[in-house]
Amino acid sequence: DSRIWGQSVDRARRAFGRQLAREHPADADVVFSVPDSSNSAALGFSEESGIPYELGLIRNHYVGRTFIHPTQAGRDFRVRIKYNAVREVLEGKRVVVVDDSLVRGTTSMGLVRLIREAGAKEVHFRISSPPVRFPCFYGIDMPTREELIGSHKSVDEIREHLNVDSLGYLSLEGMTGAVGDGKPFCHACFSGQYDAPLVDLERGYTVATTC
């Protein structure tokens, strides 16, 4: 029920999912989200594509966000204890997995392993945002471009890295067009265009945004 500048966040995320389905369709049996922030986008993808929406992953709500854990080992461990794949939904199926973003790739790679272990026949990954290529200096833990998988790998290289059958990102134009009211949303982590001057971070910005 959250709203930003009077607009429903749920409706915006559904619009992202519908646009994602138009940009990157998939021949699949079920669609499901990486819960919980991707639920609305996955529903939108399902609505647009006609592929049934299922609960393919169950989330443990007592575990925090995985990609902001300070160590790789900690992130890997948290993926395993945070999510459970539902074999009854996945076994023998061609699945579309919708996530809201792909930062380091740690969570996604761990999820793909879980999904394949549960018997999925094909795994098609869809991201309801553009590739994250630049650090965020406004509060999210994305300190350097080297840690952002989208900054130094092509989409096909990321697909191979994740071991998925296909990978599709929502375009920046598709994202901004989906909300379509001209509001100046920040997209610095996708485009590198920072709205607020990084005066006190000038040296750090130069280091962090250079691979």
CORGIKA-V59504 format. One record per pair of residues at least 24 apart in sequence whose C-alpha atoms are under 10 Angstrom apart, sorted by the first residue. I is the first residue (numbers start at 1). J is the second residue. D is the distance in Angstrom with one decimal. If there is no record, write none. Layout:
BEGIN
((I & J & D) (I & J & D))
END
This chain:
BEGIN
((4 & 185 & 10.0) (5 & 183 & 8.2) (7 & 179 & 8.7) (7 & 181 & 9.5) (8 & 179 & 10.0) (9 & 40 & 8.9) (9 & 179 & 9.8) (10 & 37 & 9.6) (10 & 38 & 9.8) (10 & 39 & 8.9) (10 & 40 & 5.9) (10 & 41 & 8.2) (10 & 44 & 9.8) (11 & 40 & 7.6) (11 & 41 & 8.9) (11 & 44 & 8.9) (11 & 178 & 9.8) (11 & 179 & 8.8) (12 & 40 & 8.5) (12 & 41 & 8.4) (12 & 44 & 9.6) (12 & 175 & 9.1) (12 & 176 & 10.0) (12 & 178 & 7.1) (12 & 179 & 5.9) (12 & 180 & 9.6) (13 & 37 & 9.0) (13 & 38 & 7.9) (13 & 39 & 8.5) (13 & 40 & 5.5) (13 & 41 & 4.9) (13 & 42 & 8.7) (13 & 43 & 9.1) (13 & 44 & 7.6) (13 & 45 & 10.0) (13 & 100 & 8.7) (13 & 128 & 8.0) (13 & 129 & 9.8) (13 & 175 & 9.3) (13 & 178 & 8.8) (13 & 179 & 8.9) (14 & 38 & 9.2) (14 & 39 & 8.6) (14 & 40 & 5.0) (14 & 41 & 4.5) (14 & 42 & 7.3) (14 & 43 & 6.4) (14 & 44 & 4.3) (14 & 45 & 7.5) (14 & 46 & 9.6) (14 & 47 & 8.9) (14 & 48 & 9.7) (14 & 128 & 9.4) (14 & 178 & 9.1) (15 & 40 & 8.7) (15 & 41 & 7.2) (15 & 43 & 9.5) (15 & 44 & 6.2) (15 & 45 & 8.5) (15 & 48 & 9.5) (15 & 128 & 9.5) (15 & 174 & 9.5) (15 & 175 & 8.4) (15 & 177 & 9.3) (15 & 178 & 5.6) (15 & 179 & 7.2) (16 & 40 & 8.8) (16 & 41 & 6.0) (16 & 42 & 9.1) (16 & 44 & 7.2) (16 & 45 & 8.1) (16 & 100 & 9.3) (16 & 127 & 9.5) (16 & 128 & 5.9) (16 & 129 & 7.7) (16 & 170 & 7.4) (16 & 171 & 9.7) (16 & 174 & 7.6) (16 & 175 & 6.1) (16 & 176 & 9.0) (16 & 177 & 9.1) (16 & 178 & 6.0) (16 & 179 & 8.1) (17 & 41 & 4.1) (17 & 42 & 5.9) (17 & 43 & 7.0) (17 & 44 & 4.4) (17 & 45 & 4.4) (17 & 46 & 8.0) (17 & 47 & 8.7) (17 & 48 & 8.0) (17 & 49 & 9.7) (17 & 98 & 8.2) (17 & 99 & 9.7) (17 & 100 & 9.3) (17 & 126 & 9.0) (17 & 127 & 8.7) (17 & 128 & 6.1) (17 & 129 & 9.3) (17 & 170 & 8.4) (17 & 175 & 9.5) (17 & 178 & 9.3) (18 & 42 & 8.5) (18 & 43 & 8.3) (18 & 44 & 4.7) (18 & 45 & 4.7) (18 & 46 & 7.7) (18 & 47 & 7.0) (18 & 48 & 5.2) (18 & 49 & 7.8) (18 & 128 & 9.3) (18 & 170 & 10.0) (18 & 174 & 10.0) (18 & 178 & 8.7) (19 & 44 & 8.2) (19 & 45 & 7.6) (19 & 48 & 8.1) (19 & 128 & 8.6) (19 & 170 & 7.4) (19 & 171 & 9.0) (19 & 174 & 6.4) (19 & 175 & 7.7) (19 & 177 & 9.0) (19 & 178 & 6.9) (20 & 44 & 8.6) (20 & 45 & 6.7) (20 & 48 & 9.0) (20 & 49 & 9.7) (20 & 98 & 9.4) (20 & 126 & 7.5) (20 & 127 & 7.8) (20 & 128 & 6.3) (20 & 129 & 8.6) (20 & 168 & 8.0) (20 & 169 & 7.2) (20 & 170 & 5.2) (20 & 171 & 8.1) (20 & 174 & 7.8) (20 & 175 & 8.7) (20 & 178 & 9.8) (21 & 45 & 5.2) (21 & 46 & 8.0) (21 & 47 & 9.0) (21 & 48 & 6.3) (21 & 49 & 6.1) (21 & 50 & 9.7) (21 & 126 & 8.6) (21 & 128 & 9.4) (21 & 168 & 9.4) (21 & 170 & 8.8) (22 & 48 & 7.4) (22 & 49 & 7.8) (22 & 170 & 9.5) (22 & 174 & 9.7) (23 & 168 & 8.1) (23 & 169 & 8.4) (23 & 170 & 7.1) (23 & 171 & 8.1) (23 & 174 & 8.3) (24 & 49 & 10.0) (24 & 124 & 10.0) (24 & 125 & 9.9) (24 & 126 & 7.7) (24 & 127 & 9.8) (24 & 166 & 9.4) (24 & 167 & 8.4) (24 & 168 & 5.8) (24 & 169 & 7.7) (24 & 170 & 8.0) (25 & 49 & 7.2) (25 & 96 & 9.6) (25 & 124 & 9.7) (25 & 126 & 9.3) (25 & 168 & 8.8) (26 & 51 & 9.1) (26 & 94 & 9.3) (26 & 95 & 8.9) (26 & 96 & 7.3) (26 & 124 & 7.2) (26 & 125 & 9.5) (26 & 126 & 9.3) (26 & 166 & 8.5) (26 & 167 & 9.8) (26 & 168 & 9.6) (27 & 51 & 8.7) (27 & 94 & 7.7) (27 & 95 & 8.7) (27 & 96 & 8.7) (27 & 122 & 9.8) (27 & 124 & 8.9) (28 & 52 & 9.2) (28 & 93 & 7.6) (28 & 94 & 4.7) (28 & 95 & 5.5) (28 & 96 & 6.5) (28 & 121 & 9.8) (28 & 122 & 8.1) (28 & 123 & 8.8) (28 & 124 & 8.1) (29 & 53 & 9.2) (29 & 54 & 9.9) (29 & 89 & 9.9) (29 & 90 & 9.4) (29 & 92 & 9.6) (29 & 93 & 6.0) (29 & 94 & 5.2) (29 & 95 & 5.9) (29 & 96 & 8.0) (29 & 122 & 9.6) (30 & 54 & 6.4) (30 & 55 & 9.3) (30 & 56 & 8.6) (30 & 89 & 8.2) (30 & 90 & 8.3) (30 & 93 & 7.3) (30 & 94 & 6.8) (30 & 95 & 5.1) (30 & 96 & 6.3) (30 & 97 & 8.7) (31 & 55 & 8.4) (31 & 56 & 8.1) (31 & 94 & 9.0) (31 & 95 & 5.9) (31 & 96 & 4.7) (31 & 97 & 6.1) (31 & 98 & 7.4) (31 & 124 & 9.4) (31 & 125 & 10.0) (31 & 126 & 10.0) (32 & 56 & 5.6) (32 & 57 & 7.5) (32 & 89 & 9.6) (32 & 90 & 9.9) (32 & 95 & 7.7) (32 & 96 & 6.4) (32 & 97 & 5.3) (32 & 98 & 6.3) (32 & 99 & 9.0) (33 & 57 & 7.3) (33 & 58 & 9.6) (33 & 96 & 8.4) (33 & 97 & 5.7) (33 & 98 & 4.8) (33 & 99 & 6.1) (33 & 100 & 8.8) (33 & 126 & 9.5) (34 & 58 & 8.5) (34 & 59 & 8.3) (34 & 83 & 8.8) (34 & 97 & 7.0) (34 & 98 & 6.2) (34 & 99 & 5.3) (34 & 100 & 8.0) (34 & 107 & 9.7) (34 & 108 & 9.1) (34 & 111 & 8.7) (35 & 59 & 6.3) (35 & 60 & 9.6) (35 & 61 & 9.7) (35 & 83 & 8.8) (35 & 98 & 9.2) (35 & 99 & 8.1) (35 & 100 & 9.5) (36 & 61 & 9.3) (36 & 99 & 9.3) (36 & 100 & 9.5) (37 & 99 & 7.8) (37 & 100 & 6.7) (37 & 101 & 9.6) (38 & 97 & 9.5) (38 & 98 & 6.4) (38 & 99 & 5.2) (38 & 100 & 5.1) (38 & 101 & 8.7) (38 & 127 & 9.0) (38 & 128 & 8.0) (39 & 98 & 8.1) (39 & 99 & 8.3) (39 & 100 & 8.8) (40 & 98 & 9.6) (40 & 100 & 9.5) (41 & 98 & 7.1) (41 & 99 & 7.9) (41 & 100 & 7.4) (41 & 126 & 9.8) (41 & 127 & 9.1) (41 & 128 & 6.7) (42 & 96 & 8.9) (42 & 97 & 7.9) (42 & 98 & 5.5) (42 & 99 & 7.8) (42 & 100 & 9.1) (42 & 126 & 9.1) (42 & 127 & 9.7) (42 & 128 & 8.7) (43 & 98 & 9.3) (45 & 96 & 9.3) (45 & 98 & 8.1) (45 & 126 & 9.3) (45 & 128 & 9.4) (46 & 96 & 9.4) (46 & 98 & 10.0) (51 & 95 & 9.5) (51 & 96 & 8.9) (53 & 96 & 9.4) (54 & 86 & 9.8) (54 & 89 & 7.2) (54 & 90 & 9.4) (54 & 95 & 9.8) (55 & 85 & 9.0) (55 & 86 & 7.5) (55 & 88 & 10.0) (55 & 89 & 7.4) (55 & 90 & 9.5) (56 & 84 & 8.5) (56 & 85 & 5.9) (56 & 86 & 5.2) (56 & 87 & 7.9) (56 & 88 & 8.5) (56 & 89 & 5.8) (56 & 90 & 6.5) (56 & 95 & 8.9) (56 & 96 & 9.8) (56 & 97 & 8.6) (56 & 115 & 8.4) (56 & 118 & 9.8) (57 & 82 & 9.9) (57 & 83 & 6.4) (57 & 84 & 5.6) (57 & 85 & 4.7) (57 & 86 & 5.9) (57 & 87 & 9.3) (57 & 89 & 9.0) (57 & 90 & 9.3) (57 & 97 & 9.5) (57 & 111 & 9.0) (57 & 114 & 9.3) (57 & 115 & 8.4) (58 & 82 & 8.3) (58 & 83 & 5.6) (58 & 84 & 5.1) (58 & 85 & 6.5) (58 & 86 & 7.3) (59 & 83 & 4.7) (59 & 84 & 6.5) (59 & 85 & 9.0) (60 & 84 & 8.1) (65 & 107 & 9.4) (66 & 106 & 8.0) (66 & 107 & 6.6) (67 & 102 & 9.3) (67 & 103 & 7.2) (67 & 104 & 6.9) (67 & 105 & 8.2) (67 & 106 & 6.8) (67 & 107 & 6.7) (67 & 108 & 9.8) (67 & 141 & 8.4) (67 & 142 & 9.2) (68 & 103 & 9.6) (68 & 104 & 9.5) (68 & 140 & 8.2) (68 & 141 & 5.9) (68 & 142 & 8.1) (69 & 141 & 9.0) (70 & 141 & 9.1) (72 & 104 & 9.9) (72 & 106 & 7.9) (73 & 106 & 9.9) (75 & 106 & 6.8) (75 & 107 & 7.4) (75 & 110 & 9.4) (76 & 106 & 6.7) (76 & 107 & 7.3) (76 & 109 & 9.2) (76 & 110 & 6.9) (77 & 107 & 9.9) (77 & 110 & 9.2) (78 & 107 & 8.6) (78 & 110 & 9.5) (79 & 106 & 8.1) (79 & 107 & 5.9) (79 & 108 & 8.8) (79 & 109 & 9.3) (79 & 110 & 6.2) (79 & 111 & 7.2) (79 & 114 & 9.4) (80 & 107 & 9.2) (80 & 110 & 7.3) (80 & 111 & 8.2) (80 & 113 & 9.8) (80 & 114 & 8.1) (82 & 107 & 9.9) (82 & 111 & 10.0) (83 & 107 & 9.8) (83 & 110 & 9.5) (83 & 111 & 7.7) (83 & 114 & 8.5) (84 & 111 & 8.9) (84 & 114 & 7.5) (84 & 115 & 8.8) (84 & 118 & 9.4) (85 & 111 & 8.3) (85 & 112 & 9.8) (85 & 113 & 9.8) (85 & 114 & 6.1) (85 & 115 & 5.9) (85 & 116 & 9.1) (85 & 117 & 8.5) (85 & 118 & 6.4) (85 & 119 & 9.7) (86 & 114 & 9.4) (86 & 115 & 8.3) (86 & 118 & 7.0) (86 & 119 & 9.6) (87 & 114 & 9.8) (87 & 115 & 8.2) (87 & 116 & 9.6) (87 & 117 & 8.6) (87 & 118 & 4.9) (87 & 119 & 6.7) (87 & 120 & 8.3) (88 & 118 & 8.4) (88 & 119 & 9.1) (89 & 118 & 8.9) (89 & 119 & 9.3) (89 & 120 & 8.7) (90 & 115 & 7.1) (90 & 116 & 8.4) (90 & 117 & 9.5) (90 & 118 & 6.3) (90 & 119 & 6.0) (90 & 120 & 5.0) (90 & 121 & 8.0) (90 & 122 & 9.5) (90 & 123 & 9.8) (91 & 115 & 8.8) (91 & 116 & 8.5) (91 & 117 & 8.9) (91 & 118 & 5.9) (91 & 119 & 4.1) (91 & 120 & 4.9) (91 & 121 & 7.1) (91 & 122 & 10.0) (92 & 116 & 9.7) (92 & 118 & 8.9) (92 & 119 & 5.7) (92 & 120 & 5.2) (92 & 121 & 4.9) (92 & 122 & 8.3) (93 & 119 & 7.6) (93 & 120 & 5.1) (93 & 121 & 5.1) (93 & 122 & 6.7) (93 & 123 & 8.7) (94 & 119 & 9.8) (94 & 120 & 6.3) (94 & 121 & 5.3) (94 & 122 & 4.4) (94 & 123 & 6.2) (94 & 124 & 7.7) (94 & 165 & 9.7) (95 & 120 & 6.9) (95 & 121 & 7.7) (95 & 122 & 6.0) (95 & 123 & 5.2) (95 & 124 & 6.1) (95 & 125 & 8.4) (95 & 165 & 9.9) (96 & 122 & 8.4) (96 & 123 & 6.2) (96 & 124 & 4.7) (96 & 125 & 5.9) (96 & 126 & 7.0) (96 & 165 & 10.0) (96 & 166 & 9.3) (96 & 167 & 9.7) (97 & 123 & 7.2) (97 & 124 & 6.1) (97 & 125 & 4.9) (97 & 126 & 6.0) (97 & 127 & 8.4) (97 & 167 & 9.7) (98 & 124 & 8.6) (98 & 125 & 6.2) (98 & 126 & 4.8) (98 & 127 & 5.8) (98 & 128 & 7.1) (98 & 168 & 9.7) (98 & 169 & 9.9) (99 & 125 & 7.7) (99 & 126 & 6.4) (99 & 127 & 5.0) (99 & 128 & 6.3) (99 & 129 & 8.6) (99 & 169 & 9.7) (100 & 126 & 8.5) (100 & 127 & 5.5) (100 & 128 & 4.9) (100 & 129 & 6.2) (100 & 130 & 9.4) (100 & 169 & 9.6) (100 & 170 & 9.6) (101 & 126 & 9.1) (101 & 127 & 5.6) (101 & 128 & 6.5) (101 & 129 & 5.8) (101 & 130 & 7.7) (101 & 131 & 7.6) (101 & 132 & 7.6) (101 & 169 & 8.7) (101 & 170 & 9.7) (102 & 126 & 9.7) (102 & 127 & 7.0) (102 & 128 & 9.3) (102 & 129 & 8.4) (102 & 130 & 8.8) (102 & 131 & 7.0) (102 & 132 & 6.9) (102 & 148 & 8.5) (102 & 149 & 7.9) (102 & 150 & 7.9) (102 & 158 & 10.0) (102 & 169 & 9.2) (103 & 131 & 8.0) (103 & 132 & 6.1) (103 & 133 & 8.5) (103 & 134 & 10.0) (103 & 135 & 10.0) (103 & 142 & 8.2) (103 & 147 & 8.0) (103 & 148 & 5.5) (103 & 149 & 6.4) (103 & 150 & 7.3) (103 & 151 & 9.6) (104 & 132 & 8.9) (104 & 142 & 9.0) (104 & 145 & 9.8) (104 & 146 & 9.2) (104 & 147 & 5.9) (104 & 148 & 5.0) (104 & 149 & 5.1) (104 & 150 & 8.0) (104 & 151 & 9.8) (105 & 147 & 9.3) (105 & 148 & 8.0) (105 & 149 & 6.4) (105 & 150 & 8.9) (105 & 158 & 8.3) (105 & 161 & 8.6) (105 & 162 & 7.5) (106 & 149 & 9.5) (106 & 162 & 9.0) (107 & 162 & 9.9) (108 & 161 & 10.0) (108 & 162 & 6.9) (108 & 163 & 9.8) (108 & 164 & 9.9) (109 & 158 & 9.9) (109 & 159 & 9.9) (109 & 161 & 7.7) (109 & 162 & 4.9) (109 & 163 & 7.5) (109 & 164 & 9.0) (110 & 162 & 8.5) (111 & 162 & 9.2) (112 & 162 & 7.0) (112 & 163 & 7.2) (112 & 164 & 7.2) (113 & 162 & 8.8) (113 & 163 & 8.4) (113 & 164 & 9.7) (116 & 163 & 9.7) (116 & 164 & 9.6) (121 & 165 & 9.8) (122 & 164 & 7.6) (122 & 165 & 6.2) (122 & 166 & 8.9) (123 & 163 & 8.5) (123 & 164 & 5.3) (123 & 165 & 5.5) (123 & 166 & 7.2) (123 & 167 & 9.0) (124 & 159 & 9.4) (124 & 163 & 9.8) (124 & 164 & 6.0) (124 & 165 & 5.5) (124 & 166 & 4.8) (124 & 167 & 6.1) (124 & 168 & 8.3) (125 & 159 & 8.4) (125 & 162 & 9.2) (125 & 163 & 9.9) (125 & 164 & 6.7) (125 & 165 & 7.8) (125 & 166 & 6.2) (125 & 167 & 4.8) (125 & 168 & 6.5) (125 & 169 & 8.7) (126 & 166 & 8.3) (126 & 167 & 5.8) (126 & 168 & 4.9) (126 & 169 & 6.0) (126 & 170 & 7.9) (127 & 167 & 7.9) (127 & 168 & 6.2) (127 & 169 & 4.7) (127 & 170 & 6.2) (127 & 171 & 9.6) (128 & 168 & 8.6) (128 & 169 & 6.2) (128 & 170 & 5.1) (128 & 171 & 8.5) (128 & 172 & 10.0) (128 & 174 & 9.6) (128 & 175 & 8.0) (129 & 168 & 9.5) (129 & 169 & 6.0) (129 & 170 & 4.8) (129 & 171 & 6.8) (129 & 172 & 7.2) (129 & 174 & 8.8) (129 & 175 & 6.7) (129 & 176 & 10.0) (129 & 190 & 8.5) (130 & 168 & 9.1) (130 & 169 & 5.4) (130 & 170 & 5.1) (130 & 171 & 5.2) (130 & 172 & 5.6) (130 & 173 & 9.2) (130 & 174 & 9.0) (130 & 175 & 7.9) (130 & 187 & 9.4) (130 & 189 & 9.1) (130 & 190 & 6.2) (130 & 191 & 9.0) (131 & 155 & 8.5) (131 & 168 & 9.6) (131 & 169 & 6.7) (131 & 170 & 8.3) (131 & 171 & 8.4) (131 & 172 & 8.9) (131 & 189 & 8.4) (131 & 190 & 6.1) (131 & 191 & 9.1) (132 & 187 & 9.5) (132 & 188 & 9.0) (132 & 189 & 5.5) (132 & 190 & 4.9) (132 & 191 & 8.3) (132 & 192 & 9.5) (133 & 188 & 8.9) (133 & 189 & 5.9) (133 & 190 & 5.5) (133 & 191 & 7.4) (133 & 192 & 7.5) (133 & 209 & 8.8) (134 & 187 & 9.7) (134 & 188 & 6.9) (134 & 189 & 4.5) (134 & 190 & 6.3) (134 & 191 & 7.3) (134 & 192 & 5.7) (134 & 193 & 9.2) (134 & 194 & 9.8) (134 & 205 & 10.0) (134 & 208 & 8.3) (134 & 209 & 6.3) (134 & 210 & 9.2) (135 & 188 & 8.0) (135 & 189 & 5.7) (135 & 190 & 9.0) (135 & 192 & 8.2) (135 & 205 & 8.5) (135 & 208 & 6.9) (135 & 209 & 6.8) (136 & 187 & 9.6) (136 & 188 & 7.2) (136 & 189 & 5.8) (136 & 190 & 9.6) (136 & 192 & 9.3) (136 & 194 & 9.0) (136 & 205 & 9.8) (136 & 208 & 9.7) (136 & 209 & 9.9) (137 & 188 & 9.3) (137 & 189 & 9.1) (137 & 194 & 9.1) (137 & 196 & 9.8) (137 & 198 & 8.1) (137 & 201 & 8.4) (137 & 204 & 9.8) (137 & 205 & 8.5) (137 & 208 & 9.8) (138 & 188 & 9.9) (138 & 194 & 9.9) (138 & 196 & 9.3) (138 & 198 & 9.8) (142 & 189 & 9.0) (142 & 208 & 9.2) (143 & 204 & 9.2) (143 & 205 & 9.3) (143 & 207 & 9.7) (143 & 208 & 6.4) (143 & 209 & 8.9) (144 & 204 & 9.3) (144 & 205 & 8.9) (144 & 206 & 10.0) (144 & 207 & 7.7) (144 & 208 & 4.3) (144 & 209 & 6.4) (144 & 210 & 8.0) (144 & 211 & 8.0) (145 & 189 & 9.9) (145 & 207 & 9.0) (145 & 208 & 6.0) (145 & 209 & 5.6) (145 & 210 & 6.7) (145 & 211 & 5.9) (146 & 208 & 8.1) (146 & 209 & 8.6) (146 & 210 & 8.2) (146 & 211 & 5.8) (147 & 208 & 9.8) (147 & 211 & 9.5) (148 & 189 & 9.9) (148 & 211 & 10.0) (150 & 190 & 9.2) (151 & 190 & 9.5) (151 & 209 & 9.5) (151 & 210 & 9.8) (151 & 211 & 8.1) (152 & 211 & 7.8))
END
